[in-house]
Amino acid sequence: MKTIQGPAIFLAQFMGDEAPFNSLDGICKYMADLGYKGIQIPTWDARLIDLEKAAESKTYCDELKGKIGEYGLTITELASHLQGQLVAVHPAYQKMYEGFAPKEVAGNAKATQEWATQQMKWNAKASRNLGISAHPSFSGALLWPYVYPWPQRPAGLVEDAFAELGKRWTPILDVFDECGVDVGYELHPGEDVMDGTSFERFVEACGGHQRAQINYDPSHFVLQALDYLEFIDIYHERICAFHVKDAEFNPTGRQGVYSGYSGWADRAGRFRSLGDGQVDFKAIFSKLSQYDYDGWAVLEWECAIKSSAQGAAEGAPFIAEHIIEVTERAFDDFADAGTDAETNRRILGIG
């Protein structure tokens, strides 16, 4: 067994216009002072990384690692959720996602997809230059408007959508493979790849591609009423990254999974800061350790109630307390009689 690394934190939800959240140096010092050992960098934020330059220059990447290392921090992964989202967008969502890409491609679906594809390939090369082997992202979605089949979905609609998703992602995954990097898809409602079944469809559409992996985030499974512990048993060989995020699901006589269009604070299912929700993190850390996950435990803060400052401050010690230093010996080694094959046969009465 192997020991999980951490605590680390995803910076996306903490960047802002005010210091210390508006610069790489400021956010690094802030998070290091809270006890974090690693940072996951959103590559759509130019204040944190020049993605194209990182893809092209090993020297730039070495300098970036060195700068972050001065604060006692490691880059755990690069993350491209916004760019990955734009690899596949249903027209119904095109306008809402325009802010994820440069203005020059706004309103042009083909140009947006091409931009996103290039971004993903740069993420692969930048990860390689940084010596990183896992990369969290989103799959995008062509089917999401049809997730609940009423009226009934036309025959072949699901198959055609996943075939197209595989067609778009396979060349990207090939570049990640050339770079020795896994793509950890965050299984998330709003994406076509949202649970185990849809992930299996996606992997099949990508020809069983070994670089199609999972960024495990139990919070999204709580909100779907999915068994997030059994999920690890089933898919542990494909888990390459881990977002430590809490959630709770409290259905009532008025609302359930869909929550009647309520805002986040009023939904039956909502994200919470670590320890405030219903996720059994002791069981999760135990299972991941049992299955030899030795990547990073990365806090993703999204809470409908608590402030980000308090969530970040509480997150580092929470993760540190849950990391299991795995044992290197069996608890009953002291009673080992040092048997051999001949002795074993005598014990069994067959010698």
VOBA-1610 file (N, C-alpha, C; in pm, whole numbers, padded with zeros to 5 digits, always signed):
BEGIN
Met+00083-00120+00000Met+00000+00000+00000Met+00087+00125+00000Lys+00028+00237-00042Lys+00101+00361-00054Lys+00029+00473+00023Thr+00106+00574+00062Thr+00051+00685+00140Thr+00008+00800+00048Ile-00112+00850+00068Ile-00164+00962-00008Ile-00085+01088+00026Gln-00065+01174-00073Gln+00008+01299-00052Gln-00090+01412-00019Gly-00046+01508+00060Gly-00130+01621+00093Gly-00087+01686+00223Pro-00161+01787+00266Pro-00280+01844+00199Pro-00243+01939+00085Ala-00333+01943-00014Ala-00319+02036-00126Ala-00452+02106-00149Ile-00449+02209-00234Ile-00571+02288-00255Ile-00581+02333-00400Phe-00702+02329-00454Phe-00732+02377-00588Phe-00754+02528-00578Leu-00678+02605-00657Leu-00679+02750-00642Leu-00795+02822-00710Ala-00869+02753-00797Ala-00967+02821-00882Ala-01066+02906-00803Gln-01120+02849-00696Gln-01226+02920-00623Gln-01174+03031-00532Phe-01041+03046-00525Phe-00984+03145-00434Phe-00926+03267-00504Met-00906+03259-00633Met-00850+03373-00706Met-00951+03488-00711Gly-00901+03610-00701Gly-00988+03727-00702Gly-00912+03853-00739Asp-00976+03966-00721Asp-00917+04094-00760Asp-00838+04159-00648Glu-00854+04111-00526Glu-00788+04170-00410Glu-00668+04085-00369Ala-00563+04152-00319Ala-00449+04079-00264Ala-00493+04005-00137Pro-00442+03888-00107Pro-00333+03817-00176Pro-00382+03722-00286Phe-00509+03737-00326Phe-00569+03637-00415Phe-00559+03674-00563Asn-00482+03777-00593Asn-00474+03825-00732Asn-00337+03802-00795Ser-00253+03721-00730Ser-00120+03695-00786Ser-00072+03558-00740Leu+00022+03503-00814Leu+00077+03373-00779Leu+00151+03379-00647Asp+00235+03481-00630Asp+00310+03493-00505Asp+00216+03509-00386Gly+00115+03594-00401Gly+00023+03619-00291Gly-00053+03494-00249Ile-00107+03420-00347Ile-00187+03302-00314Ile-00099+03190-00260Cys+00025+03181-00311Cys+00116+03077-00261Cys+00149+03100-00114Lys+00182+03223-00079Lys+00215+03252+00060Lys+00095+03226+00150Tyr-00022+03269+00104Tyr-00145+03252+00182Tyr-00170+03104+00211Met-00162+03021+00108Met-00192+02879+00126Met-00083+02806+00203Ala+00042+02844+00181Ala+00151+02783+00256Ala+00138+02813+00405Asp+00099+02935+00437Asp+00082+02974+00577Asp-00031+02896+00644Leu-00126+02847+00565Leu-00236+02768+00620Leu-00199+02621+00637Gly-00083+02582+00585Gly-00037+02445+00604Gly-00046+02356+00483Tyr-00080+02413+00367Tyr-00087+02330+00247Tyr+00052+02302+00194Lys+00066+02184+00132Lys+00194+02142+00076Lys+00192+02143-00076Gly+00073+02151-00135Gly+00062+02149-00280Gly-00051+02237-00328Ile-00041+02281-00455Ile-00146+02360-00517Ile-00180+02300-00653Gln-00308+02296-00682Gln-00357+02256-00815Gln-00391+02385-00889Ile-00331+02401-01007Ile-00339+02529-01078Ile-00441+02523-01191Pro-00541+02613-01191Pro-00633+02623-01304Pro-00563+02695-01419Thr-00550+02628-01532Thr-00468+02684-01639Thr-00539+02790-01722Trp-00664+02819-01690Trp-00732+02929-01759Trp-00701+03064-01695Asp-00631+03065-01583Asp-00599+03190-01513Asp-00455+03230-01544Ala-00438+03330-01628Ala-00305+03371-01673Ala-00221+03432-01561Arg-00283+03467-01450Arg-00207+03519-01337Arg-00124+03409-01272Leu-00162+03284-01294Leu-00096+03171-01231Leu+00001+03100-01324Ile-00032+03097-01453Ile+00052+03024-01547Ile+00028+03075-01689Asp+00135+03082-01767Asp+00125+03106-01911Asp+00123+02969-01976Leu+00005+02920-02011Leu-00010+02782-02055Leu+00069+02752-02182Glu+00058+02838-02281Glu+00129+02813-02406Glu+00280+02808-02382Lys+00328+02900-02302Lys+00472+02903-02272Lys+00513+02778-02194Ala+00428+02734-02103Ala+00458+02614-02025Ala+00464+02491-02114Ala+00379+02490-02219Ala+00378+02377-02312Ala+00503+02374-02399Glu+00561+02491-02422Glu+00673+02501-02515Glu+00809+02506-02447Ser+00814+02545-02320Ser+00943+02572-02256Ser+00959+02496-02125Lys+01052+02402-02125Lys+01087+02332-02001Lys+01154+02428-01904Thr+01229+02524-01956Thr+01295+02623-01871Thr+01193+02704-01793Tyr+01089+02750-01865Tyr+00983+02826-01797Tyr+00921+02742-01686Cys+00895+02614-01714Cys+00832+02526-01615Cys+00923+02505-01494Asp+01052+02491-01519Asp+01147+02476-01407Asp+01148+02601-01321Glu+01142+02717-01386Glu+01140+02843-01311Glu+01011+02857-01231Leu+00898+02815-01291Leu+00769+02821-01222Leu+00770+02731-01099Lys+00820+02608-01117Lys+00829+02516-01002Lys+00920+02572-00894Gly+01029+02633-00937Gly+01121+02690-00840Gly+01059+02803-00761Lys+00985+02888-00831Lys+00919+03001-00764Lys+00817+02952-00662Ile+00738+02853-00700Ile+00637+02798-00609Ile+00704+02721-00497Gly+00815+02654-00529Gly+00888+02579-00428Gly+00947+02666-00318Glu+00970+02795-00348Glu+01022+02886-00246Glu+00925+02902-00130Tyr+00797+02872-00155Tyr+00696+02878-00049Tyr+00672+02742+00015Gly+00754+02643-00021Gly+00737+02509+00033Gly+00623+02433-00031Leu+00586+02474-00154Leu+00472+02414-00221Leu+00514+02337-00346Thr+00433+02240-00383Thr+00451+02161-00504Thr+00330+02183-00594Ile+00350+02184-00724Ile+00236+02184-00817Ile+00187+02040-00825Thr+00069+02014-00776Thr+00015+01878-00775Thr-00034+01837-00913Glu-00114+01921-00974Glu-00166+01901-01109Glu-00200+02036-01170Leu-00206+02039-01301Leu-00273+02146-01373Leu-00417+02102-01392Ala-00510+02197-01399Ala-00651+02163-01416Ala-00710+02247-01529Ser-00799+02185-01608Ser-00853+02253-01727Ser-01003+02233-01740His-01074+02249-01631His-01219+02223-01635His-01292+02312-01736Leu-01256+02438-01744Leu-01325+02528-01836Leu-01293+02494-01981Gln-01167+02464-02009Gln-01131+02429-02146Gln-01190+02295-02186Gly-01184+02196-02095Gly-01242+02066-02124Gly-01391+02075-02152Gln-01459+02163-02078Gln-01602+02183-02100Gln-01631+02223-02245Leu-01543+02301-02303Leu-01567+02355-02437Leu-01527+02261-02550Val-01473+02146-02516Val-01446+02046-02620Val-01578+01997-02680Ala-01684+01995-02599Ala-01816+01953-02648Ala-01924+02035-02578Val-01994+02117-02655Val-02098+02204-02599Val-02225+02193-02682His-02335+02162-02616His-02464+02164-02684His-02502+02309-02714Pro-02564+02335-02829Pro-02599+02473-02865Pro-02680+02546-02759Ala-02758+02473-02680Ala-02839+02538-02576Ala-02753+02607-02471Tyr-02628+02562-02458Tyr-02539+02616-02355Tyr-02430+02707-02411Gln-02426+02722-02542Gln-02317+02796-02605Gln-02302+02937-02549Lys-02413+03008-02536Lys-02409+03146-02487Lys-02359+03152-02342Met-02403+03058-02261Met-02366+03059-02119Met-02218+03031-02098Tyr-02155+02960-02193Tyr-02015+02924-02179Tyr-01920+03020-02251Glu-01972+03125-02310Glu-01886+03215-02387Glu-01774+03275-02302Gly-01802+03295-02175Gly-01702+03354-02087Gly-01584+03264-02058Phe-01593+03136-02097Phe-01485+03042-02071Phe-01371+03053-02173Ala-01397+03122-02285Ala-01299+03127-02394Ala-01274+03272-02435Pro-01171+03298-02516Pro-01142+03435-02560Pro-01258+03494-02640Lys-01270+03626-02637Lys-01380+03694-02705Lys-01379+03669-02855Glu-01261+03648-02913Glu-01253+03633-03058Glu-01320+03507-03109Val-01348+03409-03021Val-01416+03288-03067Val-01561+03283-03018Ala-01603+03384-02944Ala-01739+03386-02889Ala-01843+03376-03000Gly-01939+03287-02979Gly-02047+03271-03075Gly-02014+03182-03193Asn-01890+03136-03201Asn-01847+03051-03311Asn-01815+02913-03253Ala-01908+02819-03268Ala-01894+02688-03205Ala-01770+02614-03253Lys-01742+02618-03382Lys-01628+02546-03437Lys-01497+02606-03387Ala-01489+02738-03388Ala-01367+02804-03341Ala-01345+02780-03191Thr-01455+02778-03117Thr-01446+02752-02973Thr-01393+02613-02947Gln-01446+02515-03019Gln-01400+02377-03002Gln-01252+02363-03039Glu-01212+02427-03148Glu-01071+02420-03190Glu-00980+02484-03085Trp-01024+02597-03029Trp-00947+02663-02923Trp-00933+02571-02803Ala-01045+02508-02762Ala-01043+02420-02645Ala-00952+02299-02669Thr-00958+02244-02789Thr-00874+02129-02822Thr-00726+02165-02813Gln-00689+02283-02865Gln-00551+02328-02855Gln-00510+02349-02709Gln-00600+02406-02632Gln-00573+02427-02490Gln-00543+02294-02420Met-00624+02192-02451Met-00603+02062-02388Met-00468+02003-02427Lys-00430+02017-02551Lys-00300+01964-02594Lys-00186+02039-02527Trp-00203+02169-02509Trp-00101+02245-02435Trp-00095+02199-02289Asn-00210+02168-02232Asn-00212+02118-02094Asn-00133+01989-02081Ala-00145+01902-02182Ala-00070+01777-02180Ala+00080+01805-02181Lys+00123+01891-02271Lys+00266+01919-02285Lys+00320+01997-02164Ala+00239+02088-02111Ala+00281+02162-01993Ala+00296+02070-01873Ser+00202+01975-01858Ser+00211+01879-01748Ser+00339+01798-01759Arg+00371+01753-01880Arg+00495+01678-01900Arg+00616+01762-01862Asn+00618+01888-01904Asn+00732+01975-01873Asn+00746+02003-01724Leu+00634+01991-01653Leu+00636+02013-01508Leu+00660+01883-01431Gly+00665+01771-01501Gly+00685+01643-01435Gly+00563+01591-01364Ile+00444+01626-01417Ile+00317+01589-01356Ile+00252+01478-01438Ser+00191+01380-01371Ser+00138+01264-01441Ser-00014+01254-01444Ala-00085+01348-01381Ala-00232+01345-01380Ala-00286+01485-01408His-00405+01490-01468His-00460+01618-01511His-00613+01617-01501Pro-00673+01685-01402Pro-00819+01690-01388Pro-00883+01782-01493Ser-01000+01739-01543Ser-01072+01818-01643Ser-01218+01776-01646Phe-01295+01838-01736Phe-01432+01800-01766Phe-01439+01740-01906Ser-01544+01664-01932Ser-01561+01601-02063Ser-01634+01689-02162Gly-01713+01788-02111Gly-01806+01858-02198Gly-01933+01776-02213Ala-02032+01831-02282Ala-02161+01763-02290Ala-02236+01798-02418Leu-02284+01694-02485Leu-02375+01708-02598Leu-02515+01657-02562Leu-02523+01570-02461Leu-02648+01502-02426Leu-02721+01562-02307Trp-02658+01652-02233Trp-02716+01691-02104Trp-02860+01742-02113Pro-02900+01814-02217Pro-03042+01856-02222Pro-03139+01739-02228Tyr-03088+01618-02255Tyr-03174+01501-02271Tyr-03150+01398-02161Val-03094+01442-02047Val-03058+01349-01941Val-03181+01280-01883Tyr-03295+01349-01878Tyr-03417+01288-01826Tyr-03511+01266-01944Pro-03536+01141-01981Pro-03598+01112-02112Pro-03748+01134-02120Trp-03788+01258-02131Trp-03928+01290-02162Trp-03933+01411-02254Pro-03983+01397-02376Pro-04028+01269-02432Pro-03912+01172-02450Gln-03944+01048-02476Gln-03840+00946-02490Gln-03734+00988-02591Arg-03608+00963-02554Arg-03499+00996-02645Arg-03509+00913-02772Pro-03483+00972-02889Pro-03483+00893-03013Pro-03378+00782-03006Ala-03409+00669-03065Ala-03315+00558-03067Ala-03184+00602-03130Gly-03074+00567-03068Gly-02942+00599-03121Gly-02886+00732-03077Leu-02966+00816-03010Leu-02919+00949-02971Leu-02799+00939-02875Val-02810+00855-02773Val-02703+00839-02675Val-02577+00785-02742Glu-02595+00683-02825Glu-02480+00623-02892Glu-02410+00723-02984Asp-02489+00802-03056Asp-02429+00901-03146Asp-02353+01008-03069Ala-02408+01048-02954Ala-02343+01152-02874Ala-02209+01103-02820Phe-02206+00982-02766Phe-02080+00931-02712Phe-01979+00901-02822Ala-02028+00860-02939Ala-01937+00840-03052Ala-01869+00971-03089Glu-01946+01080-03089Glu-01890+01211-03121Glu-01795+01258-03011Leu-01834+01232-02886Leu-01747+01270-02774Leu-01614+01196-02784Gly-01620+01067-02815Gly-01498+00990-02832Gly-01414+01039-02948Lys-01480+01078-03056Lys-01409+01130-03173Lys-01333+01258-03140Arg-01392+01342-03055Arg-01327+01468-03019Arg-01215+01449-02918Trp-01234+01354-02826Trp-01137+01339-02718Trp-01023+01245-02749Thr-01042+01147-02835Thr-00936+01049-02859Thr-00806+01113-02907Pro-00809+01208-03003Pro-00683+01272-03043Pro-00618+01350-02928Ile-00700+01406-02841Ile-00646+01477-02724Ile-00580+01377-02629Leu-00649+01267-02604Leu-00594+01165-02515Leu-00465+01106-02572Asp-00456+01098-02704Asp-00333+01049-02767Asp-00215+01140-02735Val-00238+01271-02735Val-00132+01365-02699Val-00094+01349-02552Phe-00194+01333-02466Phe-00165+01309-02325Phe-00084+01180-02308Asp-00116+01080-02389Asp-00042+00954-02381Asp+00103+00975-02422Glu+00125+01051-02528Glu+00262+01081-02572Glu+00340+01153-02462Cys+00267+01228-02380Cys+00331+01306-02273Cys+00338+01230-02141Gly+00279+01110-02136Gly+00282+01031-02013Gly+00193+01085-01904Val+00078+01142-01943Val-00012+01206-01847Val-00153+01148-01860Asp-00216+01118-01747Asp-00355+01073-01743Asp-00449+01192-01735Val-00566+01182-01800Val-00671+01283-01785Val-00773+01230-01685Gly-00787+01299-01573Gly-00883+01259-01471Gly-01013+01337-01491Tyr-01111+01272-01554Tyr-01239+01339-01577Tyr-01315+01349-01445Glu-01357+01470-01412Glu-01439+01490-01293Glu-01583+01456-01330Leu-01635+01349-01271Leu-01768+01299-01306Leu-01871+01388-01239His-01938+01469-01319His-02006+01588-01269His-02137+01608-01346Pro-02250+01620-01279Pro-02373+01655-01351Pro-02353+01783-01432Gly-02405+01782-01553Gly-02377+01890-01648Gly-02279+01845-01754Glu-02204+01737-01723Glu-02115+01673-01820Glu-02180+01545-01869Asp-02149+01505-01990Asp-02199+01375-02036Asp-02136+01261-01956Val-02014+01282-01908Val-01947+01183-01823Val-01970+01224-01678Met-02074+01166-01617Met-02120+01215-01486Met-02122+01108-01378Asp-02115+00980-01416Asp-02118+00871-01318Asp-02043+00752-01376Gly-02050+00639-01308Gly-01976+00523-01355Gly-02023+00471-01490Thr-02153+00462-01508Thr-02207+00409-01632Thr-02169+00496-01751Ser-02183+00627-01737Ser-02148+00717-01848Ser-01997+00719-01871Phe-01918+00702-01764Phe-01773+00692-01781Phe-01737+00569-01863Glu-01803+00458-01836Glu-01777+00336-01912Glu-01813+00355-02060Arg-01924+00423-02085Arg-01962+00453-02224Arg-01853+00537-02292Phe-01803+00633-02219Phe-01702+00723-02274Phe-01572+00649-02305Val-01527+00567-02211Val-01403+00491-02232Val-01418+00400-02354Glu-01534+00338-02367Glu-01559+00252-02483Glu-01553+00334-02612Ala-01612+00454-02608Ala-01612+00541-02727Ala-01472+00587-02763Cys-01382+00587-02665Cys-01243+00626-02688Cys-01155+00504-02711Gly-01215+00391-02743Gly-01139+00271-02773Gly-01069+00210-02655Gly-01126+00230-02534Gly-01064+00176-02413Gly-00938+00251-02371His-00924+00372-02415His-00801+00451-02395His-00759+00452-02247Gln-00635+00411-02220Gln-00586+00402-02083Gln-00564+00538-02018Arg-00554+00643-02098Arg-00535+00777-02040Arg-00667+00839-01997Ala-00779+00777-02029Ala-00910+00824-01982Ala-00930+00773-01840Gln-00907+00861-01744Gln-00909+00824-01603Gln-01014+00909-01529Ile-01008+00907-01397Ile-01111+00971-01314Ile-01047+01064-01211Asn-01101+01184-01199Asn-01073+01271-01085Asn-01185+01244-00984Tyr-01155+01167-00881Tyr-01257+01122-00785Tyr-01300+01238-00696Asp-01429+01267-00698Asp-01487+01373-00614Asp-01619+01321-00558Pro-01621+01279-00431Pro-01742+01218-00374Pro-01861+01312-00364Ser-01836+01443-00362Ser-01947+01537-00344Ser-02050+01526-00456His-02003+01503-00578His-02096+01493-00690His-02176+01363-00687Phe-02125+01264-00617Phe-02196+01138-00604Phe-02301+01145-00494Val-02272+01219-00387Val-02372+01241-00282Val-02496+01306-00341Leu-02475+01406-00427Leu-02588+01478-00487Leu-02665+01394-00588Gln-02605+01283-00633Gln-02675+01191-00723Gln-02728+01069-00650Ala-02707+01061-00518Ala-02746+00944-00439Ala-02677+00818-00490Leu-02550+00830-00527Leu-02469+00721-00579Leu-02375+00673-00468Asp-02351+00545-00461Asp-02265+00486-00359Asp-02119+00520-00389Tyr-02068+00623-00324Tyr-01934+00672-00357Tyr-01823+00583-00303Leu-01854+00495-00207Leu-01753+00402-00158Leu-01741+00280-00250Glu-01853+00224-00290Glu-01848+00113-00385Glu-01786+00158-00517Phe-01807+00284-00551Phe-01746+00338-00673Phe-01595+00316-00672Ile-01531+00338-00558Ile-01386+00318-00548Ile-01352+00172-00571Asp-01431+00081-00514Asp-01407-00062-00535Asp-01412-00097-00683Ile-01505-00036-00755Ile-01526-00069-00897Ile-01420-00005-00987Tyr-01390+00122-00960Tyr-01310+00201-01057Tyr-01174+00243-01005His-01125+00186-00897His-01000+00234-00837His-00882+00230-00934Glu-00883+00138-01029Glu-00771+00131-01123Glu-00769+00250-01219Arg-00880+00323-01228Arg-00888+00439-01318Arg-00884+00572-01242Ile-00868+00570-01112Ile-00864+00695-01035Ile-00721+00748-01032Cys-00701+00867-01089Cys-00566+00924-01094Cys-00555+01055-01017Ala-00669+01108-00970Ala-00668+01236-00896Ala-00786+01236-00799Phe-00781+01323-00699Phe-00876+01319-00588Phe-00906+01461-00540His-01032+01503-00559His-01080+01627-00501His-01150+01597-00368Val-01101+01655-00262Val-01160+01635-00130Val-01265+01743-00111Lys-01390+01708-00135Lys-01499+01805-00125Lys-01619+01740-00059Asp-01679+01811+00033Asp-01792+01758+00111Asp-01924+01802+00051Ala-02031+01731+00086Ala-02164+01765+00039Ala-02267+01700+00130Glu-02390+01743+00115Glu-02500+01682+00189Glu-02623+01674+00101Phe-02705+01573+00125Phe-02829+01555+00050Phe-02941+01533+00151Asn-03032+01630+00161Asn-03140+01628+00258Asn-03275+01646+00187Pro-03326+01540+00124Pro-03455+01551+00054Pro-03569+01576+00151Thr-03669+01645+00104Thr-03787+01675+00185Thr-03912+01637+00107Gly-04027+01668+00164Gly-04153+01644+00094Gly-04173+01740-00022Arg-04088+01843-00032Arg-04102+01943-00139Arg-03998+01929-00250Gln-03879+01876-00216Gln-03775+01870-00319Gln-03679+01755-00295Gly-03620+01709-00407Gly-03523+01601-00401Gly-03401+01635-00483Val-03358+01544-00570Val-03235+01562-00647Val-03237+01689-00731Tyr-03353+01719-00791Tyr-03358+01834-00883Tyr-03384+01966-00813Ser-03440+01963-00694Ser-03450+02079-00604Ser-03528+02197-00661Gly-03616+02174-00756Gly-03710+02278-00799Gly-03649+02411-00836Tyr-03530+02411-00897Tyr-03461+02532-00941Tyr-03418+02623-00826Ser-03409+02569-00706Ser-03367+02651-00591Ser-03220+02692-00603Gly-03185+02802-00537Gly-03045+02842-00529Gly-02967+02745-00442Trp-02833+02754-00446Trp-02751+02653-00379Trp-02782+02639-00231Ala-02802+02747-00160Ala-02824+02737-00016Ala-02956+02670+00018Asp-03050+02669-00076Asp-03184+02615-00050Asp-03208+02480-00115Arg-03106+02422-00177Arg-03123+02293-00244Arg-03120+02178-00144Ala-03184+02068-00182Ala-03176+01948-00099Ala-03033+01894-00100Gly-02967+01904-00214Gly-02828+01865-00224Gly-02741+01988-00241Arg-02641+02003-00156Arg-02556+02122-00166Arg-02415+02088-00119Phe-02318+02161-00174Phe-02179+02141-00137Phe-02151+02209-00003Arg-02064+02147+00076Arg-02029+02201+00207Arg-01878+02199+00228Ser-01832+02276+00324Ser-01691+02273+00361Ser-01661+02140+00430Leu-01532+02104+00431Leu-01493+01974+00484Leu-01536+01956+00629Gly-01604+01844+00655Gly-01651+01813+00788Gly-01791+01861+00817Asp-01846+01946+00731Asp-01981+02000+00753Asp-02088+01922+00678Gly-02046+01831+00591Gly-02142+01755+00512Gly-02155+01611+00558Gln-02193+01524+00466Gln-02224+01385+00499Gln-02121+01285+00447Val-02019+01330+00379Val-01923+01239+00319Val-01839+01170+00427Asp-01825+01038+00415Asp-01744+00960+00509Asp-01600+00956+00458Phe-01524+01058+00494Phe-01388+01069+00443Phe-01295+00965+00505Lys-01321+00921+00628Lys-01237+00817+00686Lys-01243+00692+00600Ala-01362+00655+00555Ala-01376+00537+00471Ala-01312+00558+00334Ile-01326+00679+00280Ile-01267+00709+00149Ile-01115+00701+00154Phe-01054+00765+00252Phe-00908+00762+00262Phe-00859+00619+00287Ser-00936+00542+00363Ser-00898+00403+00386Ser-00900+00322+00257Lys-01008+00337+00178Lys-01019+00261+00054Lys-00913+00304-00047Leu-00893+00432-00062Leu-00792+00478-00158Leu-00652+00429-00118Ser-00623+00430+00012Ser-00495+00380+00060Ser-00483+00230+00034Gln-00591+00158+00060Gln-00592+00013+00038Gln-00562-00021-00108Tyr-00612+00064-00199Tyr-00594+00039-00342Tyr-00471+00109-00400Asp-00380+00152-00314Asp-00250+00206-00357Asp-00258+00341-00427Tyr-00363+00420-00400Tyr-00363+00556-00455Tyr-00257+00637-00382Asp-00158+00688-00456Asp-00052+00766-00393Asp-00042+00906-00453Gly-00152+00952-00516Gly-00157+01089-00565Gly-00192+01185-00452Trp-00234+01303-00492Trp-00259+01409-00395Trp-00406+01412-00351Ala-00427+01451-00226Ala-00560+01483-00174Ala-00574+01634-00182Val-00661+01681-00273Val-00669+01823-00306Val-00804+01880-00264Leu-00802+01975-00173Leu-00927+02041-00134Leu-00983+02122-00250Glu-01109+02096-00282Glu-01184+02188-00369Glu-01293+02249-00282Trp-01279+02377-00255Trp-01376+02442-00167Trp-01494+02495-00249Glu-01612+02449-00214Glu-01737+02503-00268Glu-01842+02482-00160Cys-01873+02585-00086Cys-01970+02571+00023Cys-02079+02675+00009Ala-02202+02632+00029Ala-02317+02722+00016Ala-02334+02812+00137Ile-02259+02786+00245Ile-02282+02859+00370Ile-02154+02923+00424Lys-02048+02846+00435Lys-01926+02892+00502Lys-01837+02973+00406Ser-01762+03068+00460Ser-01673+03151+00378Ser-01555+03070+00327Ser-01499+03115+00216Ser-01383+03047+00158Ser-01263+03056+00252Ala-01249+03168+00324Ala-01136+03184+00415Ala-01140+03080+00526Gln-01257+03061+00585Gln-01270+02962+00691Gln-01256+02821+00634Gly-01315+02800+00516Gly-01305+02669+00453Gly-01162+02629+00423Ala-01082+02725+00373Ala-00942+02696+00343Ala-00863+02672+00471Ala-00887+02753+00574Ala-00814+02739+00701Ala-00842+02605+00767Glu-00966+02559+00759Glu-01003+02431+00820Glu-00964+02312+00733Gly-00945+02336+00604Gly-00924+02226+00511Gly-00791+02155+00527Ala-00683+02232+00548Ala-00550+02171+00557Ala-00540+02073+00674Pro-00576+02113+00795Pro-00567+02016+00905Pro-00665+01900+00889Phe-00781+01925+00828Phe-00878+01818+00806Phe-00817+01709+00718Ile-00758+01750+00607Ile-00697+01652+00516Ile-00579+01582+00583Ala-00495+01661+00651Ala-00378+01603+00717Ala-00418+01496+00818Glu-00527+01520+00889Glu-00573+01424+00990Glu-00628+01296+00927His-00671+01305+00801His-00731+01188+00737His-00631+01107+00655Ile-00514+01163+00625Ile-00414+01088+00550Ile-00360+00975+00636Ile-00361+00855+00581Ile-00318+00736+00653Ile-00173+00704+00617Glu-00087+00700+00715Glu+00048+00652+00693Glu+00040+00500+00688Val+00044+00446+00568Val+00015+00303+00553Val+00123+00217+00619Thr+00079+00105+00671Thr+00169+00015+00742Thr+00261-00057+00645Glu+00382-00084+00692Glu+00480-00157+00611Glu+00494-00302+00659Arg+00415-00339+00759Arg+00420-00476+00808Arg+00283-00517+00860Ala+00262-00647+00871Ala+00136-00698+00926Ala+00136-00685+01077Phe+00019-00664+01135Phe+00010-00640+01278Phe+00050-00763+01360Asp+00043-00883+01297Asp+00075-01005+01372Asp+00209-01065+01329Asp+00297-00981+01273Asp+00429-01031+01233Asp+00506-01091+01350Phe+00478-01042+01472Phe+00552-01091+01588Phe+00528-01240+01612Ala+00416-01290+01559Ala+00381-01431+01582Ala+00420-01521+01466Asp+00498-01469+01372Asp+00539-01546+01255Asp+00632-01660+01297Ala+00593-01784+01265Ala+00672-01900+01304Ala+00780-01934+01202Gly+00785-01858+01094Gly+00890-01881+00994Gly+00877-02015+00925Thr+00757-02052+00883Thr+00734-02182+00821Thr+00785-02186+00678Asp+00799-02309+00627Asp+00837-02330+00489Asp+00740-02429+00427Ala+00765-02468+00303Ala+00671-02556+00232Ala+00654-02689+00304Glu+00764-02748+00355Glu+00755-02878+00421Glu+00675-02869+00549Thr+00698-02758+00626Thr+00624-02739+00750Thr+00475-02718+00720Asn+00444-02641+00617Asn+00305-02618+00581Asn+00232-02749+00551Arg+00299-02842+00484Arg+00238-02971+00452Arg+00212-03052+00578Arg+00304-03043+00673Arg+00283-03114+00800Arg+00168-03054+00877Ile+00158-02918+00876Ile+00046-02851+00944Ile-00087-02897+00889Leu-00092-02916+00757Leu-00215-02957+00692Leu-00239-03107+00697Gly-00142-03179+00753Gly-00158-03323+00764Gly-00141-03397+00632Ile-00067-03337+00539Ile-00048-03401+00408Ile+00099-03428+00382Gly+00185-03413+00488Gly+00328-03434+00468Gly+00365-03582+00483
//
